[in-house]
């Protein structure tokens, strides 16, 4: 039986709490790669004197050693929270790369902990490469009487909040749309391509200018999507809180 340990800590920003909090993606992440289908036992051991409610979640990794921007419904190995010092589960994994996201129930619960990975055959284990980590811009706002314009089917559509994004170099971008609980309206966003940097000149945008859009969903989080930009100015519409994650 192969065994590997990695020491980590929930502290400050990395004490992100449970998956239905938007801060959840800030929790430490541990990657492991198995080259064969095998059983893997994962143990989360917290060193806090008072035992927080803890759990870990597992999903497939789209890229090794880079923070995963995973949606809650993409988790393939969910778990339940328990107020214990040691939380352990065993799963069978096909060949591939996976990420373990350990977390406490509440945000800002700080302590050191270990992730222990035991497997029939050795697996490759690594943490996040901070050199390749995402840069994040967070924009907050709300729909009010004059800005709740509805979807593109309505003539009032152009009244929705609008934001410009410009990059002089190629960049990979993921966007997450989060609406604040408890209300869950059907929300989505559109991205238009425009050559104008003047917001007052954007009211003439039409469906043909849409380059990316999400489905409208009654969820706290709208789906991520990925696109690359070079020199273009983009506009996105509809949000309560918008997370723009990018790498140049």
C-alpha positions as CSV (number, residue, x, y, z in Angstrom):
1,X,0.0,0.0,0.0
2,X,1.4,3.4,-1.1
3,X,1.0,6.3,1.3
4,X,1.6,10.1,0.8
5,X,0.9,13.0,3.1
6,X,0.6,16.7,2.4
7,X,0.5,19.4,5.2
8,X,-1.9,22.3,4.5
9,X,-3.8,25.1,6.4
10,X,-7.1,26.9,6.3
11,X,-6.1,30.5,7.0
12,X,-7.4,33.8,5.9
13,X,-8.6,33.6,2.3
14,X,-8.0,29.9,2.1
15,X,-10.6,29.2,4.9
16,X,-13.3,29.3,2.3
17,X,-16.0,27.1,3.9
18,X,-18.5,24.7,2.3
19,X,-19.4,24.4,-1.4
20,X,-22.5,26.6,-1.4
21,X,-20.4,29.6,-0.5
22,X,-18.8,31.5,-3.3
23,X,-15.5,31.6,-1.3
24,X,-15.3,27.8,-1.4
25,X,-12.9,27.8,-4.4
26,X,-10.3,29.5,-2.2
27,X,-9.9,26.4,-0.1
28,X,-6.6,24.5,-0.5
29,X,-6.6,22.0,-3.3
30,X,-4.6,18.7,-3.7
31,X,-4.1,17.0,-7.0
32,X,-3.4,13.4,-7.6
33,X,-2.9,11.4,-10.7
34,X,-3.5,7.6,-11.0
35,X,-2.3,5.8,-14.2
36,X,-4.5,2.7,-13.5
37,X,-8.0,2.1,-12.2
38,X,-7.6,1.5,-8.5
39,X,-9.0,2.1,-5.0
40,X,-7.7,5.3,-3.3
41,X,-8.3,6.1,0.4
42,X,-8.3,9.8,1.3
43,X,-8.0,11.0,4.9
44,X,-8.5,14.5,6.1
45,X,-6.9,15.1,9.6
46,X,-7.5,18.4,11.3
47,X,-5.2,19.6,14.0
48,X,-7.6,22.0,15.7
49,X,-8.2,21.6,19.4
50,X,-11.9,22.2,18.8
51,X,-13.1,19.9,16.0
52,X,-14.7,21.9,13.1
53,X,-17.3,20.2,10.9
54,X,-15.1,19.0,8.0
55,X,-15.4,17.2,4.7
56,X,-13.6,17.0,1.3
57,X,-14.9,16.9,-2.2
58,X,-13.4,15.4,-5.3
59,X,-13.7,16.3,-9.0
60,X,-11.8,15.6,-12.2
61,X,-9.0,18.2,-12.8
62,X,-9.1,20.0,-16.2
63,X,-5.4,21.0,-15.7
64,X,-2.8,19.8,-13.2
65,X,-1.5,22.0,-10.4
66,X,-3.8,25.0,-11.4
67,X,-6.7,26.0,-9.1
68,X,-9.9,24.4,-10.3
69,X,-12.8,26.7,-10.8
70,X,-15.3,23.9,-10.2
71,X,-19.1,24.3,-10.0
72,X,-20.9,22.5,-7.3
73,X,-22.8,20.2,-9.7
74,X,-19.4,19.0,-11.2
75,X,-18.3,17.3,-8.0
76,X,-18.0,13.5,-8.7
77,X,-17.3,12.4,-5.1
78,X,-19.4,14.5,-2.7
79,X,-19.4,13.9,1.0
80,X,-21.2,14.9,4.2
81,X,-19.7,17.1,7.0
82,X,-18.8,15.6,10.4
83,X,-17.4,17.1,13.6
84,X,-14.5,14.7,13.8
85,X,-10.7,15.0,14.0
86,X,-10.2,12.5,11.1
87,X,-12.5,12.2,8.1
88,X,-11.9,9.3,5.8
89,X,-13.4,7.8,2.6
90,X,-12.3,5.3,0.0
91,X,-13.3,5.4,-3.7
92,X,-12.3,3.6,-6.9
93,X,-10.9,5.9,-9.5
94,X,-10.3,5.3,-13.2
95,X,-7.0,6.4,-14.7
96,X,-6.9,10.2,-14.6
97,X,-6.1,13.4,-12.7
98,X,-8.3,14.5,-9.8
99,X,-8.4,17.3,-7.3
100,X,-9.4,17.0,-3.6
101,X,-10.9,20.1,-2.1
102,X,-11.0,19.9,1.8
103,X,-13.1,22.4,3.6
104,X,-14.8,23.3,6.9
105,X,-18.5,24.1,7.1
106,X,-18.2,27.8,7.8
107,X,-15.9,30.4,6.2
108,X,-13.0,31.7,8.3
109,X,-12.6,28.5,10.4
110,X,-8.8,28.4,10.6
111,X,-6.5,25.4,11.4
112,X,-3.7,23.3,10.1
113,X,-4.6,19.9,8.6
114,X,-3.2,17.0,6.6
115,X,-4.4,15.2,3.5
116,X,-3.3,11.5,3.5
117,X,-3.6,9.5,0.3
118,X,-3.3,5.7,0.4
119,X,-3.5,3.6,-2.8
120,X,-2.8,0.1,-4.1
121,X,-0.2,1.5,-6.5
122,X,1.6,4.8,-6.2
123,X,-0.1,8.0,-7.4
124,X,1.4,11.4,-8.2
125,X,0.4,14.0,-5.6
126,X,1.0,17.8,-5.9
127,X,-0.4,21.1,-4.7
128,X,-1.3,24.3,-6.5
129,X,1.4,25.9,-8.6
130,X,1.0,29.6,-7.4
131,X,3.0,30.8,-10.5
132,X,0.1,29.5,-12.6
133,X,-2.7,30.6,-10.3
134,X,-5.7,32.7,-11.5
135,X,-5.9,36.4,-11.1
136,X,-9.4,37.3,-9.9
137,X,-11.5,40.5,-10.3
138,X,-14.8,40.6,-8.4
139,X,-17.6,43.0,-9.3
140,X,-20.7,43.5,-7.2
141,X,-24.1,45.1,-8.0
142,X,-27.8,44.5,-8.2
143,X,-30.7,44.9,-10.5
144,X,-32.9,47.8,-9.5
145,X,-36.1,49.2,-11.1
146,X,-34.2,51.1,-13.8
147,X,-31.6,48.4,-14.5
148,X,-33.7,45.2,-14.4
149,X,-34.0,45.0,-18.1
150,X,-34.7,41.3,-18.6
151,X,-33.2,39.0,-21.3
152,X,-32.4,39.9,-24.9
153,X,-36.0,39.2,-26.0
154,X,-37.1,42.5,-24.3
155,X,-36.4,46.0,-25.7
156,X,-35.4,47.0,-22.2
157,X,-32.5,44.5,-22.4
158,X,-30.0,47.4,-22.9
159,X,-30.8,48.8,-19.4
160,X,-29.1,45.9,-17.7
161,X,-25.7,46.6,-16.0
162,X,-22.9,46.6,-18.6
163,X,-19.2,46.2,-18.1
164,X,-16.2,46.5,-20.4
165,X,-13.3,44.1,-20.5
166,X,-10.1,44.9,-22.5
167,X,-6.9,42.9,-22.9
168,X,-3.9,43.9,-25.0
169,X,-2.6,40.4,-24.9
170,X,-4.2,36.9,-25.4
171,X,-5.8,35.7,-22.1
172,X,-7.8,32.7,-21.0
173,X,-10.8,33.8,-19.0
174,X,-13.4,32.1,-16.9
175,X,-16.5,33.9,-15.6
176,X,-18.7,32.9,-12.7
177,X,-22.1,34.6,-12.1
178,X,-23.3,34.4,-8.5
179,X,-26.6,35.7,-7.2
180,X,-26.9,36.3,-3.5
181,X,-29.3,34.1,-1.5
182,X,-32.0,33.5,-0.6
183,X,-33.6,34.6,-3.9
184,X,-33.0,32.4,-6.9
185,X,-34.1,34.1,-10.1
186,X,-33.4,32.7,-13.5
187,X,-30.2,34.4,-14.4
188,X,-27.6,34.3,-17.2
189,X,-25.2,36.6,-19.0
190,X,-24.3,37.6,-22.5
191,X,-20.9,38.7,-23.9
192,X,-20.8,41.0,-26.9
193,X,-17.9,41.9,-29.1
194,X,-17.5,45.6,-29.8
195,X,-14.8,48.0,-31.0
196,X,-16.1,50.9,-29.0
197,X,-14.8,51.7,-25.5
198,X,-17.6,54.1,-24.9
199,X,-20.5,52.6,-22.8
200,X,-22.8,55.2,-24.3
201,X,-22.2,53.7,-27.8
202,X,-23.2,50.2,-26.8
203,X,-27.0,50.5,-26.9
204,X,-27.1,49.4,-30.5
205,X,-25.7,45.9,-29.9
206,X,-27.9,43.1,-31.2
207,X,-28.1,39.3,-31.1
208,X,-25.5,39.1,-34.0
209,X,-22.9,40.7,-31.8
210,X,-23.2,38.0,-29.1
211,X,-20.0,35.8,-28.9
212,X,-20.8,33.9,-25.7
213,X,-23.9,33.4,-23.6
214,X,-25.0,31.1,-20.7
215,X,-28.3,29.4,-20.3
216,X,-30.7,31.0,-17.9
217,X,-30.8,28.9,-14.7
218,X,-32.5,29.3,-11.3
219,X,-29.3,28.7,-9.4
220,X,-27.0,30.6,-7.1
221,X,-24.2,30.1,-9.6
222,X,-24.3,30.3,-13.4
223,X,-22.0,28.0,-15.4
224,X,-18.5,28.8,-16.2
225,X,-17.4,29.3,-19.7
226,X,-14.0,29.8,-21.2
227,X,-12.8,32.0,-24.0
228,X,-9.6,33.7,-25.1
229,X,-9.4,37.4,-26.0
230,X,-6.9,39.5,-27.8
231,X,-7.4,43.2,-28.1
232,X,-11.2,42.9,-28.2
233,X,-13.4,44.8,-25.8
234,X,-16.2,42.7,-24.4
235,X,-19.3,43.5,-22.4
236,X,-21.2,41.3,-20.0
237,X,-24.7,41.8,-18.7
238,X,-26.8,40.5,-15.8
239,X,-25.2,39.9,-12.4
240,X,-25.4,40.1,-8.6
241,X,-21.7,39.2,-8.1
242,X,-19.4,38.5,-11.0
243,X,-16.0,36.7,-10.7
244,X,-13.6,37.1,-13.6
245,X,-10.7,34.7,-13.4
246,X,-8.0,35.1,-16.0
247,X,-4.5,34.2,-17.0
248,X,-2.3,36.2,-19.4
